[in-house]
Amino acid sequence: MNNFLSLISGKKPVLVDFYATWCGPCKMMSPIIADVKAKIGDKATIIKIDVDQNRELRLQYGIRSIPTLMIFKEGQLLWRDVGVHQSDELVALLERFV
């Protein structure tokens, strides 16, 4: 938990993908997230959080549907949405917050 807070508190935007291994749409997001990481490089940080293994975070952030994607910067939640998103959309969002 403390590690998560330190990750989202940095100067770079952080895209957080809340997922579960059994979730079909989450599996669809995996290559999209990899593509975003390749396109955005070190301008942003991307982390994946398994909701089944991180119950405390799931409850704290009110994760009821997955995949839930969030963008944080300096500890502030800047964007949140549920479902599958395209790579170019996520890259454009991250670029706005760099």
Helices and strands as residue ranges (DSSP letters): H 2-8, E 14-19, H 24-40, G 41-43, E 45-50, H 55-60, E 68-73, E 76-82, H 87-97
